[in-house]
C-alpha cells in the first residue's frame, strides 16, 4: 500500500459529508454523563435573565405614586423588593457560573481524553504528514474552544433570551403601541446575525491554519535551539515568526471588516428605536393613553433590552467559532487509522522459527517505489545486517516489521503467520528498537527504563543498567534511579542517552531487536562502550542491524546490501568480500582504504 493521506486541514473532507445535526449527535456521548447538571445550569439562567425586568417593572408604581401623586406610603416596599430580587439574581448567577464551569471542564477533559486516545491510535505516517502545531490545534485547542467557549456563551444567550422575554412583557404591559415599535427595531437589529456564519467560516479556517503554524514554529525553535545558535539563525527565525504574525493580523482585520460593522449598526438601529419610542411616547402621555410611570418603566425596560443587543455581535461570533470547533472535533473522531488490528487477531508470544519477507513492495507516495521485491529469510536467533547507500530502503524494511507502515504488495511473516494477522500490541511487545536518536521522556532514569517493562523491580533495572554499562553512572548520582534527566534527556551525554535506551530495550526482553544506526552519532570512545552494551542486547535474540560503520557488523550471520530499494547482494562478510567488484566490497574498501 502507499501511505494514505491523513493530512489535517481546517476543513476536512468528512465535514462536507456530515449534516449539521450529525456533529452534535456525535457530541452527545460526551454531554450525556453530565446532562442533569448541564440542564440545571441552563434552567438557572432563566430566572437570572427574567429577574432583569424587576427594576423596570417596579418603576411604574414608583413614578405614579411618588413623583406624580407625592404619596410615600404605598411604594416603600419597592426599594426592598429590588434589593431582594437582585440578591437572589446574584446567587443564581453564581450557581450558573459554577455549574457551567464544572460541566464545561468535565466535557472538555473527556473530549481531550478521547482525542488523545484517537491521536495515539494513528500510525507514524499520520505524524509525518501533519505539523506539530496542527496536531496541538486539532487535538487540544479545539476542545477548549468548543466546550468552554460554547457553554459560557450558552449561559449568556439563555439568560439574555429570558431577560429579553421578561422585558418585552414589561414593554407590552406598559404600552402595546410602543411595544410594536420596539420589537420591530429589535428584529431589524438581529437580522444581520443570520449572515455571520456564512461570512466568517472561511476566515476562521484560515486563522486556525495560521495559528497552528505559529505553534509549529515555536516547537521547531525549541527543538532546534542549538542549530539556530550555531548557524546564527535568530534573525531568520524572528522574520519567519513575524511573517506568520503579519498574516494573522491581516486575517484578524478581515474578520473585523466582515463582522465589526454589526456593533455600530446595532447602535444606530437601537438609537432609532429609542428616538421613535420617546417621540411617540410623548404623544401618548400628552393625550392620556399612558401615564408617566408607564413611560419611564417602558424606557427603562427598553434600554435594558437594547443594551446587551448592541454587543451581541462579538458573542455571536464566538458561538460560531465554537460550533466550527465542534465540527472539526467530530471530523477528527471520525478518522480511522490505516493500521489496526484485524478481527480475532492472533497473539504473538515468541519467535520460534523464522521471519520472512516475501516479495515485499512498498511506497510512501503512490507510484514512487521505495522497496521492490524484497525477499529475505531470517532464522530465529540470528543477526542480519542491512547496509548500503543512504536512501536505499534499510530503515523502511525494519519499519515494516513492527507495522509502523504496511506493505503495498507481498507479506512479512513470523513463524509462517503474516504480521498483519497478529495484534499490534503483541507484535510490538515482542520487538525492541534502539534508534540513532532515541527519544527519552522528561522524568527520571527509572521512569524511562520502566517504559520497557512497567513491573520491573529495582534489581532488574540495575541489572539492565549493568548490561548497558550505565550502572556506575547511576550509582554516582545523589538520587540514583530517581535522577531527573531533563526534557528529552538533556542532562545526559549522547553516549549515556544511547545506553539508557539500550537498558530500556534490555529490560523489555523482546525476542526481536532492531538497531537502527545505534552508534553512528557517537565518537569512537562512546561507540566502544555502547557497542559492548549492544552486544549484550543482541545475545540470544533475532537482531536486525542497520549500520554505516561496517566494522560493527562483520560478525553478522547475514549481510544484506540494498541499493535503490532492491537487494543487490546477500551473504556473510567473508562471502561478500570474495565477490570481485561487489557492492559490499566497494563499501568496505571505501571505509578502510586509509
N, C-alpha and C positions, 0 to 999 in steps of 0.2 A: 504494500500500500504506500501511496505518497502520504505525507503528513497532512491531515485535514486542517483547513484554515479555521482557527478559532479566535481570530483577532477580534478583540472587544472594541466596538465603536460606540459613540454616543447614541446611535440609532441602529441597533442590531436588526437583522432581517426578521427575527422572530417577532419583534414588536409590531411589524406590519401585518402579521398573520393573526395576532390575537385581538379580539374585540376589547373595547374599553372595560366592560364588566369582567372579563376573564382575569385581568390583572388583580382586581380587588377580590375576586373569588379565591385566587391563589394566596392572597394575604390573610384570608380568614383563619387558617390554622394557627397563625401567629397571634391573632387577636382573641381567638376562642377561649384560651385559658384565663383571660382577664376581662372577658366581656361584661361581667357583672359590674366590676369596678369602673370599666370604661363607660358603661351606660350610666352609672351613678354620677360619674364626673360630668357627663353631658346634661343629665337631669338637674344637677345642682346649678348649672349655668342658666337654667330657665328662670328661677326666682332672682338670680343675680342680675339678669338683664331686666326682668319685669319690674323690679323694685326701683328702677330708674324713674319710673313715672310718678312715684310718690310725691316728690318735691313739686313737680309741675302741677299735679292734681290738687295738692293742698293749697296752692297759691290762690285758687278761685275764692274759697270761703275767706281766706285771709284778706284778700283785696276788697271783697264786697263788704265784709263786716268791719274791718279795721280802718282801711283807708277811705271807704265811701261812707259807711254808716257810723264810723267812730265808736264802734262797740268793741270793748276789750274783753268782755266776759266770755263770749262764745268761742273765739278761736284760740284760747290759751293752750289747748291740747296740741295745736299744730306743731310748735317747735319740738315738744317732747316726742310727738309721733315721727317727725323727720329724723331725730337723733336715734330713736329706737329702730326704725326701719333701716337706717344707714348702718347701724351696728350689726344688725342681722345680715345685711348685704355684705359687709366686710368679712364676717365669719364664714359665710358661704363661699365667698370669693377665695379665701384662704384654703378652704376644703377642696374647692375645684382645682386650684393650682397644685395642691399636694397630690390629689388623685391623678391628675393629668400627667404630672411628672413621674409618679410611680408607674402608671400604666405605660407611658411613653418609653421610659427607660427599660422596663421589662421587655416590651416588644422589640425595642432597639437591640438589646443584648441577645435576645433569641434569634433575631434576624442575622446578627453578626455571627452567631454560632453556626447557623445554617449556611451562611455564605462562606464562612471559613472552612467548614467541612466540605462544601462544594469545591472550593478552591483547592483543597488538599487532595481531591479525587482526580484532578487533572494530571495528565502526563507531562513530562518535561517540555514537549513541543508547545504546549499551551503557554508556558512561561517564556519560551524562546520567541513567541510571536507577539507578546504583549509587554509593554514597558512597565517598569515598577510603579510609576505614577498612575498609570491606567488601572493596574491591579488594586492599588490602595483606594483609588476613587470609586471603583465599581464594587469592591468587596467590603469597604469600611465606611467611607464618607457618605455614600448614597443612603446607607441605613440611618445615619444621623439626620440627613435632610428629610428623608421620608417620614420617620417616626416623630422626632422631637418637633420639627417644624410644622408638620401636619397637625399634630394634637394641640400644640399651642395655638395655632390659628383656628382650629376647630372650636376650641373653647371660646376664642374671641368672636367667631362668627355666630355661634349658638347664643351667647349672651347678648350680642348686638341684635340678632334677629328678634329675640323675645323682648329686648328693650324697645326695638322699633315697633313691635306689635302693641305693646302696652302704651307707648307714647302716641301711636296712631289712634288708639282707643280714647286717650285723653283729648286728642285733637277733635275727634268726631263728637265726643261728649260736649265739648265747649262750642263747636260750630261746624256743622256738616258742610256749610258753604265754603268756609276757609279750608276745610279738610280736602276738598276736591282739588283746590289749587296746590296744596302742599304735596298730595300724593302724586299728582301729575308731574310736578317738578322732581319728586324723588325718583320716579320711574325714568325720567329723562336723564337724570344724573347716573343711574345704574346701567343704562343701556350700553355705554361703551365697553363695559366689562365683558360683554359677550364676545367681543372680538380679540380679547387679550391673548387667550391660549394660542390661537392660530398665529398671531403676530410674533409671539416670543419663543415658540417651540424651537425653531431652528437656531435662534440666538443662544438659547440655553444649552443646546447640544454643542455648539462651537465653544462656548465659555467653559463647559466641562472638559472638553478636549484640551484646551489651553491650560486649564488649571491642573490637569493631570500631567501636562508637560512640565510645569514648574516643579511639581513633586519629583518627577523623574530627574530633573536637573539637580535638585538638591541631593538626591540619593547618589547620583553619579559623582558629584563633587565630594561628598563624604567618602565614598568608596575609593575614589581616585585622588585623594588629597596629596599623596606622596608624588604621584605622577604630575599633578598640577604644579607642585612646588619645584620639582626637578626640572621641568620644562618652562617654568615661569609663565604658566598659563592663567594666572589670576585675572588679568585684564580680559583675556579671551572668554573665560567663564562668566565674568561680570557682564560682558557685552551680550553673550547669549541669554543670560538671565534678563537683561534689560530689554532685549528684543521680544522675549515672551511676554514680559510685563506690559510693554507698549501695545502688543496685540490684544492683551486682556483689557487694557484701558480703552482701546477702540471699540471692543465688544461691549464693554460697560456703557460707553457713551451711546452706542447704537440702541442698547436696551432703554436708556433714558429717553432717546428720541422717539422710540416706539411706545413707551408707556408713561413717560414723565408728564405728558400733556394731560393725563387723566385728572391728577390732583388739581391743577389750576382750572381746568374746565369745570370740575365739580364745584370749585369755589364760586365760579361765575354763575353756574346754574343755580346753586344754593342761594346766592345773593339775590338773584332774580326772584326766587321763590319767597324769600323773606320780604323783599320790597313789595311784591304783589300782595302778600298777606297783610302787611302794615297798611298799604293803601286801601285795600278793600275792607280790612278790619275797621279802619277809622270810620268808613261809611256805615258799617253795621252798628257801631257804637252810637253814632250820632242819631240814627233812625230807631234806636232802641231794640234792635234784633238781638244783640248780645250785650252783656254787662262788661264793665271794666275788668272785673275779676275773670270773666271768660276770656277776654282778650289777653291779659297778662299770663294766665295759665296756658293759653294756646301758644303764645310766642315762646314761652319758656320750654314747653314740650317740643315745639318746632326746632328751636336751636339745639336742644339735647338730641333730637333725631338727626339733624343735619350735620352736626359737628363730627361725629365719627365717620359719616359717609364721605366727608371731604378727604379723609386719609385712607379710605378703604382700598384704593388702587394698589398701594405698596403691599398690603396684606394679601390681596388677591393674587398678586404676582408670586408671593412666597408660597401660597397654596398650590398654584400651578407648577411651581418648581418641585414641590413635594410630590405632586401627582406624577410628574415625569420621572422623578427618582423611583417611585414605586414601580413604574413600568420598566425601568432599567433593571431593578432588582429581580422582578419576575422573569425578565429575559435571561438574566444570569442563572437563576434557579432552574430554568428550562433547558439550559445547555447540558449535554451529556458527554462525558469523556469518551474518547476514541478507544482507550484501552481499559477494559473492565473484565470482571470475572464472567465466565460462561455459567449458565445454569448448571447446578450439580458439578461444579469444578472439583477436580481431584486435589488431594493434599500431597505435596512433596515432602518426604521425610529424610531422604538421603540420596546420594548418587552412588549407585552400586556398580554400574557397568560402563556407560559412556555418554558423552554429549556429542550430538551430530548436527552439523549444518548441511542441509541437503538442498542444493541448487537455490541458494538464497539470493534474492534480488531486493534492493531497497533504494528508495529515493526520498529526499526531503521535499523536493519540488517536483511536481509532475513533469515527466519526460526529461528529467535530469538525473540519470542513474548515478548512484554513489557506490553501490555494491552490485557486482554482476556475476551470477552463477557461482557463488561461494560454496564449496564442498569441503567439509572438514570432519574428521573423526578424532575425538579426544577421549582417550581412555581415562576412567576414573583413577584419581591419584597421580596423574601425570602433569607435567608442566609444558604449556605451549606458549611460545613467544611469537608475537606479531611485530614485524619490523617492516621498514620501507620508508619512502619519502613522505613528507608531510602532505596531508590531504588524500592519502591513499585509501582510507577507509578503516584504519585499525581501530580507532575509538568507536566508530559506528558498529563494528562487529560485536564488541563487548557490550555496547549499549542495548543491543537486541536481545541478549541473553536474559537480563532481568526485566525485559519488556518495557524499557523506557520508551521504545518505539516498537512497532510491529513490522514484520517483513512485508514486502509487496508480493513476492512470489516465493515458493519453496517453503521450507519449515525448519525449525530448530527443535530437536527432541532431547529429552533427558531420559535415559533408560527406555527409549522407544516411544515415549509419550510427548506429544507436542507441548511446548511450554505454554501455549495459549489454552491448553486444557487444564493446567494447574491454576489454583487460586493465586492471585497476585501476592497475598500475604505469605503463603507458604513458600512460593518461589523465591521471593526476596529475602525471607528469613534464612534461606539456605545459600545466600550469596553475600560475601563481604567484599567491599570495594575500597581501595585506597587510591585516591586521585592524586594528580600532580599538585593541585592546590586544594587541600582538604578544607572543608568548611567546619569550623569549630563554633559552637554556640556560646553566647555570653553566659557566664556562670563559673562553676568550679571545675577542677580536674575530675573530681568524682562525677559530677553531672554529665560531663562529656563522655566518660568511659561507660557509664551506665546506659547510655543510648544504645550500646551494643547488646546489653542484656540487663534489664532493669532490676532483676532479682539477685544480681551478683553480690557476693559478700566482699568485705574489705580484703580478706585473704586472697580471694580470686582476683580482685582488682590489682593488688600488689604483685601477684604472680604474672598477670598480663603486662604490668609496667616493667617487671624484671625482664621478661622476654623481649620487650620493646626497648630495653636499655634506657629506661627513664625513671627507674625506681630510686636511684641515688639522688637525682634532682628533686624528686617529690619529697624524699625524707629530709632534705636540706631546708625545705620551706617551713616557715613557722607554723603555718596552718595545714601542712601536709596535703592530703587529698582535697581539703576544703579551700585550697588556694584559688583565688579568683584569677582567671586567665584573660579577662577583658573581652571586649567585643571582637568576635572572630579570632580570638586567641592572640590579641595584640601584645600581651605581656610575655609571650614566648618567642623564642627564635624560630627560624624556618625549620631547622632540624628537629627541635622539640615539638613543633606542631605536627610534623610528619610522624614522629614516634608516638605522639598521643593518638593520632588517627590509627596507627598500626595497633596500638593497645586496644583501642575501641573495636577494631576488626578481630583481634585475637580473642577478646572476651566473648564475642559473638559466636565463635567456634563454628563457623559455617563450613560446609564441605567444599564449597566453590569460592575461590578467591580471585578477584580481578585487581591487577596492579596497573594503573594507567599512568605510566611515566612517573612513578612514585618518587624517583630520586633525581629527575632531570634538572630540577630547580635548585639543587643543593651544591655546595662546594665539595671538594674532594674529601675533606675531613669529616664533614657531616654525612656525606654519602656513605662513607665506610661504616659508620655506626648504624645508620638507617638500614643499610644493606644487611647487616647482621640481624637486625630486628625482622627484616623481610624474610630472611632465611628461616627464622623461627615460625613466622606466619605461614610459610609455604609448606612446612613439614606435614606430610600425610594428607594433603589436600589436592584437589584438582585446581590448577592455577593457570590463569591467562595473564600473560605479562606483555605490556606494551613498553618498549624501551628504545630510545635512540642510542644510548650507550651500549654497544654490542658486547662489551666486556662483562656486562651483568647477566647475560642470557646464554653464555656459551654452554652451560650445563643443562639447558632445557632439553626435554625429551623430543620436542618437535619445534622447529623454527619455520614460520610461515612468512614468506616475503610477499608483500602486496604492492601493487602499482596501479594507480587509477582505478581502484575498486576491484581489481582482479588478482587472483593468486597466480604468481609467476614462478615460484619455487617453494618446495617444502623439503624438510629433511633435518638431520642433526647438524650441528656446527661443522663437524668433520666432513660429513657428506656434502654439504653445500660449498665448503672451501675447495672441494675437489673439482667443482664444475668450472671449466675454463670459460672465462668471460661471463661468469654468473653474476646475477644481480646482488646476491648476498656477499659474494666475494668482493665485488666492487665497493659495496658499502663498508665492508670491514677494512679493506685496504685504505680507503679514503680516510678512515678514522685513525688508523695506526701507522700511516706511511712515515710519520716522523719518528 
